[in-house]
Amino acid sequence: MKRINILLVIIVCFVSCKGQNKQSVAQPLPEVATNFSSFGTEIGADNALNTSEMTLKYQNLGVADTISTKFSGTVLAVCQAKGCWMNVKLDNGSEAMVKFKDYGFFVPKDIAGKEVVINGLAFVEEMSVEEQKHYAEDGDESVAAIAAIVSPKKTFRFEADGVLVKQ
């Protein structure tokens, strides 16, 4: 009986391995990898909305509305504690606060001013005073700037599952 079970396992292994394509291991990396550093899920830079298009999408969202999208923009600020969030510039002086899905990855703390492509979920949220102060502290804001935060505000938010940082 033991020999029959071993024989069955060997046959199953051969049959399951038969359909694999051996060429898939040696495929070249996409062109994106040479121009960008990738964080989180691998994404491409193609079909990303620009900041004007993304600003318009945000303006058409209500609180608690969500859309799946990809956009490119310039990083304004990054969490200086871990790189666990960043603010990306939009049009008309607005910005989107980007956090990373399931706290699963971080970005370098020195990417302010760099171009990024972000893929994930865009939504609008009302941020509490406490949360605003927390992020201001993480962003190395002055004590006076933190004290000036006294009311909740409507914010453009983004949960990224993948980020490309232009080199």
Secondary structure as the mmCIF struct_conf table of DSSP 4:
data_model
#
loop_
_struct_conf.conf_type_id
_struct_conf.id
_struct_conf.beg_label_comp_id
_struct_conf.beg_label_asym_id
_struct_conf.beg_label_seq_id
_struct_conf.end_label_comp_id
_struct_conf.end_label_asym_id
_struct_conf.end_label_seq_id
HELX_RH_AL_P HELX_RH_AL_P1 LYS A 2 LYS A 18
TURN_TY1_P TURN_TY1_P1 GLY A 19 GLY A 19
HELX_RH_3T_P HELX_RH_3T_P1 LYS A 22 ALA A 26
HELX_LH_PP_P HELX_LH_PP_P1 GLN A 27 PRO A 30
TURN_TY1_P TURN_TY1_P2 GLU A 31 GLU A 31
HELX_RH_AL_P HELX_RH_AL_P2 VAL A 32 ASN A 35
STRN STRN1 PHE A 36 GLY A 40
BEND BEND1 THR A 41 THR A 41
BEND BEND2 ALA A 45 ALA A 45
TURN_TY1_P TURN_TY1_P3 ASP A 46 ASN A 47
STRN STRN2 LEU A 49 LEU A 49
HELX_RH_AL_P HELX_RH_AL_P3 THR A 51 GLN A 59
TURN_TY1_P TURN_TY1_P4 ASN A 60 ASN A 60
HELX_LH_PP_P HELX_LH_PP_P2 LEU A 61 GLY A 62
STRN STRN3 VAL A 63 VAL A 63
TURN_TY1_P TURN_TY1_P5 ALA A 64 ALA A 64
STRN STRN4 THR A 66 VAL A 78
BEND BEND3 GLN A 80 GLY A 83
STRN STRN5 TRP A 85 LYS A 89
BEND BEND4 ASP A 91 ASP A 91
TURN_TY1_P TURN_TY1_P6 ASN A 92 GLY A 93
STRN STRN6 GLU A 95 PHE A 100
HELX_RH_3T_P HELX_RH_3T_P2 LYS A 101 TYR A 103
TURN_TY1_P TURN_TY1_P7 LYS A 109 ASP A 110
TURN_TY1_P TURN_TY1_P8 ALA A 112 GLY A 113
STRN STRN7 GLU A 115 MET A 127
HELX_LH_PP_P HELX_LH_PP_P3 SER A 128 SER A 128
HELX_RH_AL_P HELX_RH_AL_P4 VAL A 129 ASP A 138
TURN_TY1_P TURN_TY1_P9 GLY A 139 ASP A 140
HELX_RH_AL_P HELX_RH_AL_P5 VAL A 143 ALA A 147
TURN_TY1_P TURN_TY1_P10 ALA A 148 ALA A 148
BEND BEND5 SER A 151 SER A 151
STRN STRN8 LYS A 153 LYS A 166
#
